[in-house]
Amino acid sequence: MLVLLGVLLVVVGFALRLNAMLVVTVAGIVTGFLGHMSPLDILNAFGTGFASSRSIAIFLLVLPIIGLVERNGLQEQSRRLIAKLGRLTAGRVLGAYLLVRMVTCALGLLSIGGHAQSVRPIVAPMAEAAAEKRHGRLPAHVSERIRAFSASTDNVGSFFGEDIFVAVGAVLLITSFVDATYGFELAPLDVALWAIPTAVCALLIHGARMLWLDRSLARELGKAPAGDGAAGDQPVVESAKVSGRDEDVTQ
């Protein structure tokens, strides 16, 4: 049971918002020592795990390209595109991305989306631009909220969409675990088919949250028509006393 202390370290570390890589590494080392593994065996386990899943580090090759296109105005072009589409809102943009992300993940195209590839340079700026077009200049906390919803949309779409693809690692892990533990022959196609209702429910629930985001922004920021300036550019009407009488003075 002492080996499970590694899991406790992961939970505590994430709860304290510590560096995720450091937390997982320390938890792995502690688990190895509690499991009576030598330092060489622990190092060998880390190396084997990294070599077997080295594809997860492919984003390191993509980051320079993303930085280059951002420097040359990718976010500005995304905002200009949204500015030309008057009926789009932040919730509708994120809802459309949720559908696209879920469908592409179901087809096995996991790497075409993600936080670094899509959310940071494209999706979040487009959602912010849609909200700015409708409500004017956004406060900082509203922008952060839209960015958080953008990240969660990618998480939900990829998490529930990838299980529909029969060759994804999660499905193969489930089938191999069931076969080895319970002696029950479970085909990957069965897992993928039963993942479809869950994905549909996730699409409906999170899509409803995106529409609710539009309503909450409308209540908080007001329903400014598209094309209006920022809230700080609107005329301010104040009451002043001039010659003993209250008059409305527009500044």
SERO-4910 file (N, C-alpha, C, O; in steps of 0.05 Angstrom, whole numbers):
BEGIN
 pado doro    nc1    nc2    nc3   cac1   cac2   cac3    cc1    cc2    cc3    oc1    oc2    oc3
  Met    A     16    -24      0      0      0      0     17     25      0      8     47     -9
  Leu    A     42     23     10     59     47     10     65     57    -18     71     81    -22
  Val    A     64     40    -37     70     48    -65     49     69    -74     56     85    -91
  Leu    A     25     68    -63      4     86    -71     10    115    -61     -5    133    -69
  Leu    A     30    119    -45     37    146    -37     45    163    -61     42    188    -60
  Gly    A     54    151    -82     60    166   -106     36    180   -118     37    202   -128
  Val    A     13    166   -117    -12    177   -126    -20    201   -108    -29    222   -118
  Leu    A    -16    198    -82    -22    220    -64     -5    244    -70    -15    267    -68
  Leu    A     21    240    -76     38    262    -83     28    277   -108     30    301   -109
  Val    A     19    262   -127      8    274   -152    -16    291   -145    -19    314   -155
  Val    A    -34    281   -129    -59    296   -122    -52    321   -107    -62    342   -113
  Val    A    -34    319    -87    -26    342    -71    -12    363    -88    -17    387    -86
  Gly    A      6    354   -105     21    372   -122      4    387   -141      7    411   -145
  Phe    A    -15    373   -153    -34    387   -172    -52    406   -156    -59    428   -166
  Ala    A    -60    398   -132    -78    415   -116    -63    441   -108    -76    462   -107
  Leu    A    -37    439   -104    -21    463    -97    -12    478   -121      3    498   -119
  Arg    A    -19    469   -145    -12    482   -170     18    484   -175     29    504   -184
  Leu    A     32    462   -167     60    461   -172     66    452   -201     47    444   -215
  Asn    A     90    454   -209     98    447   -236     91    417   -241     99    400   -226
  Ala    A     74    412   -262     64    385   -267     86    366   -273     86    343   -263
  Met    A    106    374   -289    128    356   -295    144    348   -271    152    325   -267
  Leu    A    149    368   -253    164    363   -229    149    344   -210    160    326   -198
  Val    A    123    349   -208    106    332   -190    106    303   -200    110    285   -183
  Val    A    102    299   -225    101    272   -236    128    258   -233    130    234   -227
  Thr    A    150    273   -238    176    261   -235    182    253   -207    192    230   -202
  Val    A    177    270   -188    182    264   -160    164    240   -151    173    223   -136
  Ala    A    139    240   -160    121    218   -152    131    192   -164    129    171   -151
  Gly    A    142    192   -188    153    168   -200    177    158   -185    180    134   -181
  Ile    A    195    176   -177    218    168   -162    211    156   -135    222    136   -127
  Val    A    193    170   -121    184    160    -95    171    132    -97    175    115    -81
  Thr    A    154    129   -118    140    104   -122    161     82   -128    158     59   -118
  Gly    A    181     88   -143    202     68   -149    217     60   -125    222     36   -121
  Phe    A    225     79   -108    239     71    -83    221     55    -64    231     36    -52
  Leu    A    196     63    -62    178     47    -45    173     19    -56    166      1    -41
  Gly    A    175     16    -82    172    -10    -95    198    -26    -95    200    -46   -109
  His    A    219    -17    -80    244    -30    -77    259    -32   -104    272    -52   -110
  Met    A    257    -11   -120    272    -10   -145    298      6   -140    299     24   -124
  Ser    A    319     -3   -154    344     11   -152    344     37   -169    327     40   -186
  Pro    A    362     56   -163    362     81   -179    366     75   -209    354     90   -225
  Leu    A    381     55   -216    385     48   -244    359     38   -256    353     44   -279
  Asp    A    344     22   -241    319     12   -251    299     35   -255    283     35   -274
  Ile    A    299     54   -237    280     77   -239    287     93   -264    270    101   -279
  Leu    A    313     98   -268    322    113   -291    315     98   -317    307    110   -337
  Asn    A    318     72   -317    311     55   -340    281     57   -345    273     57   -369
  Ala    A    265     57   -324    236     59   -328    228     86   -340    211     87   -358
  Phe    A    241    107   -331    235    134   -343    243    134   -372    228    144   -389
  Gly    A    267    123   -378    276    123   -406    258    106   -424    253    114   -447
  Thr    A    250     83   -415    233     66   -431    206     79   -435    195     78   -458
  Gly    A    195     92   -415    169    105   -418    170    128   -438    152    132   -454
  Phe    A    193    144   -436    195    166   -455    199    156   -484    188    168   -502
  Ala    A    215    135   -487    220    125   -514    195    113   -526    191    115   -551
  Ser    A    178    100   -510    154     88   -521    132    108   -527    113    103   -542
  Ser    A    134    133   -516    114    153   -521    127    179   -529    118    201   -522
  Arg    A    149    177   -545    163    201   -553    147    219   -571    154    242   -576
  Ser    A    126    208   -583    110    225   -601     96    248   -587     89    267   -600
  Ile    A     93    246   -560     80    268   -546     98    293   -546     88    315   -540
  Ala    A    124    290   -551    142    313   -552    143    326   -580    160    343   -584
  Ile    A    126    317   -598    127    328   -625    120    357   -626    127    372   -645
  Phe    A    105    367   -605     97    395   -604    122    413   -603    120    436   -611
  Leu    A    145    403   -594    169    419   -593    178    427   -621    191    448   -625
  Leu    A    171    411   -641    177    418   -669    157    438   -680    164    452   -699
  Val    A    133    438   -669    112    455   -679    114    483   -668    106    503   -681
  Leu    A    124    486   -643    125    512   -630    139    533   -646    128    556   -647
  Pro    A    162    529   -658    175    550   -674    158    560   -697    157    584   -703
  Ile    A    143    541   -709    126    549   -732    103    566   -722     96    586   -734
  Ile    A     91    559   -699     69    574   -687     79    602   -680     65    622   -685
  Gly    A    102    604   -668    113    630   -661    118    647   -685    114    672   -684
  Leu    A    127    635   -707    132    650   -732    106    661   -744    105    685   -752
  Val    A     85    645   -745     60    655   -757     47    675   -739     33    693   -749
  Glu    A     50    672   -712     39    692   -694     53    719   -698     40    740   -698
  Arg    A     79    718   -701     94    743   -705     86    757   -730     88    782   -732
  Asn    A     77    742   -750     69    754   -776     40    759   -777     29    764   -799
  Gly    A     26    759   -754     -1    770   -753    -24    749   -756    -45    756   -766
  Leu    A    -20    725   -746    -41    705   -748    -65    713   -731    -88    710   -740
  Gln    A    -60    722   -706    -82    730   -689    -98    754   -701   -122    755   -699
  Glu    A    -83    773   -713    -97    796   -725   -114    788   -748   -136    798   -751
  Gln    A   -105    769   -764   -121    759   -786   -146    745   -776   -167    746   -789
  Ser    A   -143    730   -755   -166    716   -743   -187    736   -734   -211    732   -737
  Arg    A   -178    758   -721   -197    778   -712   -210    792   -735   -234    798   -733
  Arg    A   -196    797   -756   -208    810   -780   -229    793   -792   -250    802   -801
  Leu    A   -224    766   -793   -243    748   -804   -269    748   -788   -291    749   -799
  Ile    A   -267    748   -762   -291    748   -744   -305    775   -747   -330    775   -746
  Ala    A   -290    797   -751   -303    823   -753   -321    824   -778   -340    841   -778
  Lys    A   -316    808   -798   -332    808   -822   -357    791   -820   -375    793   -836
  Leu    A   -358    775   -799   -381    757   -795   -397    767   -771   -391    760   -748
  Gly    A   -417    782   -776   -431    796   -755   -448    779   -737   -452    786   -713
  Arg    A   -458    756   -746   -475    739   -729   -460    720   -711   -472    708   -694
  Leu    A   -434    719   -713   -419    701   -696   -415    713   -668   -411    737   -665
  Thr    A   -417    696   -648   -412    704   -620   -389    686   -609   -381    667   -622
  Ala    A   -380    693   -586   -359    677   -574   -368    648   -570   -354    629   -575
  Gly    A   -393    645   -560   -404    618   -555   -407    602   -581   -402    578   -581
  Arg    A   -415    615   -602   -419    601   -628   -392    593   -640   -389    571   -651
  Val    A   -372    610   -637   -345    603   -647   -335    579   -632   -325    560   -644
  Leu    A   -337    579   -606   -327    556   -590   -344    531   -594   -333    509   -594
  Gly    A   -370    534   -598   -387    511   -604   -379    498   -631   -379    474   -633
  Ala    A   -374    515   -651   -365    504   -677   -339    489   -674   -335    468   -686
  Tyr    A   -320    501   -659   -294    488   -655   -297    462   -640   -283    443   -646
  Leu    A   -315    461   -620   -320    436   -606   -329    414   -624   -320    392   -622
  Leu    A   -348    420   -642   -357    400   -661   -335    391   -680   -331    367   -684
  Val    A   -320    410   -691   -298    403   -709   -277    386   -694   -267    366   -705
  Arg    A   -270    394   -670   -249    380   -655   -258    352   -648   -242    333   -650
  Met    A   -283    348   -641   -293    322   -634   -294    304   -658   -287    280   -657
  Val    A   -302    314   -681   -304    298   -706   -276    290   -715   -272    267   -722
  Thr    A   -258    309   -715   -231    302   -724   -217    282   -706   -202    265   -716
  Cys    A   -221    285   -680   -210    265   -661   -222    238   -665   -208    218   -663
  Ala    A   -248    237   -672   -261    212   -677   -250    198   -702   -251    174   -704
  Leu    A   -239    214   -720   -226    203   -744   -196    197   -740   -183    188   -759
  Gly    A   -186    202   -716   -158    197   -711   -139    220   -715   -115    217   -713
  Leu    A   -150    243   -722   -133    267   -728   -130    283   -702   -140    305   -700
  Leu    A   -115    272   -683   -112    285   -657    -93    308   -658    -97    328   -643
  Ser    A    -73    307   -675    -52    327   -674    -58    353   -689    -42    372   -688
  Ile    A    -80    354   -704    -86    379   -719    -98    400   -701    -99    423   -709
  Gly    A   -106    393   -677   -116    413   -658   -100    411   -632    -81    396   -630
  Gly    A   -107    428   -613    -92    428   -588    -89    456   -578    -94    476   -592
  His    A    -79    459   -553    -76    485   -541    -55    501   -555    -59    525   -562
  Ala    A    -32    489   -561    -10    504   -574    -15    508   -603     -9    530   -614
  Gln    A    -27    488   -617    -30    491   -646    -54    508   -654    -52    522   -674
  Ser    A    -76    506   -639   -101    518   -648   -113    538   -628   -120    560   -636
  Val    A   -114    531   -603   -128    548   -583   -114    574   -579   -127    596   -582
  Arg    A    -88    574   -573    -73    598   -567    -72    617   -591    -77    641   -588
  Pro    A    -65    608   -615    -62    627   -637    -87    633   -653    -88    654   -666
  Ile    A   -107    616   -652   -130    619   -670   -157    621   -655   -171    641   -657
  Val    A   -164    599   -641   -191    597   -629   -197    619   -609   -217    632   -610
  Ala    A   -179    622   -589   -183    642   -568   -184    670   -580   -203    685   -572
  Pro    A   -166    679   -598   -169    706   -610   -195    709   -625   -207    731   -625
  Met    A   -204    688   -639   -229    691   -654   -253    694   -635   -271    710   -641
  Ala    A   -253    679   -613   -275    681   -594   -275    709   -581   -296    721   -577
  Glu    A   -251    719   -574   -249    745   -562   -259    767   -582   -272    786   -574
  Ala    A   -251    764   -607   -259    783   -627   -289    784   -631   -301    805   -635
  Ala    A   -302    760   -630   -331    759   -633   -345    773   -609   -364    787   -613
  Ala    A   -334    769   -585   -345    783   -562   -340    813   -563   -358    828   -556
  Glu    A   -317    821   -572   -312    850   -575   -329    863   -596   -337    886   -592
  Lys    A   -335    849   -617   -353    861   -638   -381    866   -627   -394    885   -635
  Arg    A   -390    849   -609   -417    852   -598   -418    870   -574   -438    884   -570
  His    A   -397    869   -557   -399    883   -531   -379    906   -528   -379    920   -508
  Gly    A   -361    910   -548   -341    930   -545   -316    919   -531   -313    895   -528
  Arg    A   -299    937   -521   -274    930   -509   -280    913   -484   -298    919   -468
  Leu    A   -265    890   -481   -271    871   -460   -253    877   -436   -229    883   -439
  Pro    A   -263    875   -411   -246    876   -387   -227    852   -387   -232    832   -400
  Ala    A   -206    855   -372   -186    834   -371   -197    808   -361   -189    787   -372
  His    A   -214    808   -341   -224    783   -330   -243    769   -349   -245    745   -349
  Val    A   -256    784   -366   -274    772   -386   -257    758   -408   -263    737   -417
  Ser    A   -235    771   -416   -217    759   -436   -206    733   -425   -204    713   -440
  Glu    A   -197    733   -400   -186    709   -388   -207    687   -386   -201    664   -390
  Arg    A   -232    695   -381   -254    675   -380   -258    662   -407   -262    638   -409
  Ile    A   -258    678   -428   -262    668   -455   -239    649   -463   -244    628   -475
  Arg    A   -215    656   -455   -192    639   -461   -194    613   -446   -187    592   -457
  Ala    A   -204    614   -421   -207    589   -406   -228    571   -419   -224    547   -420
  Phe    A   -250    583   -429   -270    567   -442   -259    556   -468   -266    533   -476
  Ser    A   -242    570   -482   -230    560   -506   -213    535   -500   -214    516   -515
  Ala    A   -197    537   -479   -181    514   -471   -198    490   -463   -192    467   -470
  Ser    A   -219    495   -448   -236    473   -439   -251    460   -463   -256    436   -462
  Thr    A   -257    476   -483   -271    466   -506   -253    446   -521   -262    425   -529
  Asp    A   -227    452   -523   -209    433   -536   -206    408   -519   -205    386   -530
  Asn    A   -205    411   -493   -202    388   -475   -226    369   -478   -223    345   -481
  Val    A   -250    380   -478   -274    364   -479   -276    350   -506   -282    326   -508
  Gly    A   -271    365   -528   -273    354   -555   -253    331   -559   -260    311   -570
  Ser    A   -228    335   -551   -208    314   -555   -212    290   -537   -208    268   -545
  Phe    A   -220    295   -512   -223    274   -492   -245    254   -500   -241    230   -500
  Phe    A   -268    265   -507   -291    248   -514   -291    240   -543   -305    220   -550
  Gly    A   -277    254   -560   -277    247   -588   -257    225   -595   -262    208   -612
  Glu    A   -234    224   -581   -213    205   -588   -221    177   -582   -211    158   -594
  Asp    A   -239    173   -562   -247    145   -555   -263    132   -577   -266    107   -577
  Ile    A   -273    147   -596   -289    136   -618   -270    123   -639   -278    106   -654
  Phe    A   -245    132   -639   -225    122   -658   -214     96   -646   -203     96   -624
  Val    A   -216     74   -661   -209     48   -650   -179     44   -645   -172     27   -628
  Ala    A   -162     59   -658   -133     55   -656   -120     74   -636    -95     75   -635
  Val    A   -135     89   -621   -123    107   -602   -113     92   -577   -123     70   -571
  Gly    A    -93    103   -564    -81     89   -542    -99     83   -519    -97     61   -507
  Ala    A   -118    101   -513   -137     96   -491   -154     72   -495   -159     56   -477
  Val    A   -164     69   -520   -181     46   -526   -165     20   -525   -175      0   -514
  Leu    A   -141     20   -535   -124     -4   -534   -117    -11   -506   -115    -35   -499
  Leu    A   -113      9   -489   -107      4   -461   -130     -9   -447   -127    -27   -431
  Ile    A   -154      1   -452   -178    -10   -440   -182    -39   -448   -186    -57   -431
  Thr    A   -179    -45   -473   -183    -73   -483   -162    -92   -472   -168   -114   -463
  Ser    A   -137    -83   -471   -116   -100   -461   -119   -105   -431   -113   -127   -422
  Phe    A   -127    -85   -416   -131    -88   -387   -154   -107   -381   -151   -124   -364
  Val    A   -176   -104   -396   -199   -122   -391   -191   -151   -399   -199   -170   -384
  Asp    A   -177   -154   -421   -169   -181   -429   -151   -194   -409   -154   -218   -403
  Ala    A   -131   -179   -399   -111   -190   -381   -122   -194   -353   -114   -213   -340
  Thr    A   -140   -177   -344   -150   -178   -316   -174   -197   -313   -175   -212   -294
  Tyr    A   -193   -194   -331   -218   -209   -328   -221   -232   -347   -240   -248   -346
  Gly    A   -202   -235   -366   -203   -257   -385   -227   -254   -404   -236   -274   -415
  Phe    A   -236   -230   -408   -259   -225   -426   -249   -212   -451   -236   -192   -451
  Glu    A   -255   -224   -474   -246   -214   -499   -263   -190   -508   -286   -192   -515
  Leu    A   -250   -166   -506   -264   -141   -513   -251   -129   -538   -227   -123   -538
  Ala    A   -267   -126   -558   -257   -115   -584   -255    -85   -582   -273    -72   -570
  Pro    A   -235    -72   -594   -234    -43   -594   -258    -30   -607   -266     -8   -599
  Leu    A   -270    -43   -627   -293    -32   -640   -317    -29   -620   -332    -10   -622
  Asp    A   -319    -48   -602   -341    -47   -582   -338    -22   -564   -357     -8   -559
  Val    A   -313    -17   -555   -308      6   -539   -314     32   -554   -325     51   -544
  Ala    A   -305     33   -580   -310     56   -596   -339     62   -601   -348     85   -599
  Leu    A   -355     41   -605   -384     45   -610   -398     55   -585   -415     72   -586
  Trp    A   -390     44   -562   -402     53   -537   -393     80   -528   -404     92   -510
  Ala    A   -371     90   -540   -362    117   -534   -378    139   -549   -377    162   -542
  Ile    A   -393    131   -570   -408    150   -585   -430    164   -569   -432    188   -569
  Pro    A   -447    149   -553   -467    163   -537   -455    182   -517   -466    204   -512
  Thr    A   -432    174   -505   -419    192   -486   -409    218   -500   -412    240   -489
  Ala    A   -398    215   -524   -389    238   -539   -412    256   -547   -409    281   -546
  Val    A   -434    245   -554   -458    261   -561   -468    277   -537   -474    300   -539
  Cys    A   -469    264   -514   -477    278   -489   -457    300   -482   -466    322   -475
  Ala    A   -431    295   -485   -411    316   -480   -415    339   -499   -412    362   -491
  Leu    A   -421    333   -524   -425    355   -544   -449    372   -537   -447    396   -539
  Leu    A   -471    359   -529   -495    374   -522   -491    390   -496   -499    414   -494
  Ile    A   -478    378   -476   -475    392   -450   -456    415   -453   -462    438   -444
  His    A   -433    410   -465   -413    432   -467   -422    453   -487   -416    476   -484
  Gly    A   -437    444   -508   -448    464   -527   -468    482   -513   -469    506   -519
  Ala    A   -484    471   -495   -503    488   -480   -487    507   -462   -496    530   -458
  Arg    A   -465    499   -451   -449    517   -435   -438    540   -452   -435    563   -442
  Met    A   -431    535   -477   -422    556   -495   -444    577   -500   -439    601   -501
  Leu    A   -468    567   -505   -491    586   -509   -496    601   -483   -503    625   -484
  Trp    A   -493    588   -460   -497    602   -435   -476    623   -431   -480    643   -418
  Leu    A   -452    618   -442   -431    638   -440   -440    664   -454   -435    686   -444
  Asp    A   -453    662   -477   -462    686   -491   -483    701   -474   -482    726   -472
  Arg    A   -500    686   -461   -520    699   -444   -507    713   -420   -515    736   -413
  Ser    A   -488    700   -408   -475    713   -384   -459    737   -392   -458    757   -377
  Leu    A   -446    737   -416   -432    760   -425   -451    783   -432   -445    806   -427
  Ala    A   -475    776   -443   -494    797   -448   -505    810   -423   -509    834   -422
  Arg    A   -508    794   -402   -517    806   -377   -496    823   -364   -501    844   -352
  Glu    A   -471    814   -366   -449    828   -352   -440    853   -367   -434    873   -355
  Leu    A   -439    851   -394   -428    873   -410   -450    889   -424   -443    911   -435
  Gly    A   -474    880   -425   -495    894   -439   -495    885   -468   -475    876   -479
  Lys    A   -519    888   -481   -523    879   -508   -516    902   -528   -534    912   -541
  Ala    A   -491    909   -529   -483    930   -548   -485    919   -576   -475    897   -581
  Pro    A   -497    934   -596   -499    924   -623   -472    922   -636   -453    936   -629
  Ala    A   -470    904   -656   -444    900   -669   -436    925   -684   -453    939   -696
  Gly    A   -411    931   -682   -400    955   -696   -397    978   -678   -384    998   -685
  Asp    A   -408    977   -653   -405    999   -635   -376   1000   -625   -362    980   -626
  Gly    A   -368   1023   -615   -341   1026   -604   -340   1013   -576   -360   1001   -567
  Ala    A   -317   1016   -564   -314   1004   -538   -330   1019   -518   -339   1042   -522
  Ala    A   -335   1006   -495   -351   1018   -475   -340   1045   -465   -355   1063   -458
  Gly    A   -313   1047   -465   -301   1071   -456   -304   1094   -475   -298   1117   -468
  Asp    A   -313   1089   -501   -316   1109   -521   -344   1121   -522   -349   1140   -536
  Gln    A   -363   1110   -506   -390   1119   -507   -393   1145   -492   -378   1151   -473
  Pro    A   -412   1162   -500   -417   1187   -485   -425   1182   -457   -440   1163   -451
  Val    A   -416   1198   -439   -423   1195   -410   -439   1219   -402   -432   1242   -406
  Val    A   -463   1213   -391   -481   1234   -383   -480   1237   -353   -484   1218   -338
  Glu    A   -473   1261   -345   -471   1267   -317   -490   1290   -309   -499   1305   -326
  Ser    A   -496   1291   -284   -513   1312   -274   -496   1333   -261   -480   1327   -244
  Ala    A   -501   1358   -268   -485   1380   -257   -504   1403   -250   -526   1405   -262
  Lys    A   -497   1418   -230   -513   1441   -222   -502   1466   -235   -479   1475   -230
  Val    A   -518   1478   -252   -511   1503   -266   -533   1524   -260   -556   1520   -266
  Ser    A   -524   1546   -248   -542   1568   -241   -565   1558   -223   -588   1566   -226
  Gly    A   -558   1540   -205   -578   1531   -186   -597   1510   -196   -615   1502   -181
  Arg    A   -594   1501   -222   -612   1481   -233   -596   1457   -242   -573   1459   -250
  Asp    A   -608   1433   -241   -596   1408   -250   -599   1406   -280   -621   1407   -291
  Glu    A   -577   1404   -294   -577   1401   -323   -560   1377   -331   -541   1371   -317
  Asp    A   -568   1364   -353   -552   1342   -363   -530   1352   -381   -535   1367   -400
  Val    A   -506   1345   -374   -483   1355   -389   -469   1330   -401   -462   1311   -387
  Thr    A   -466   1330   -427   -453   1308   -441   -424   1315   -445   -416   1335   -456
  Gln    A   -408   1296   -435   -379   1300   -437   -368   1280   -458   -344   1279   -463
***
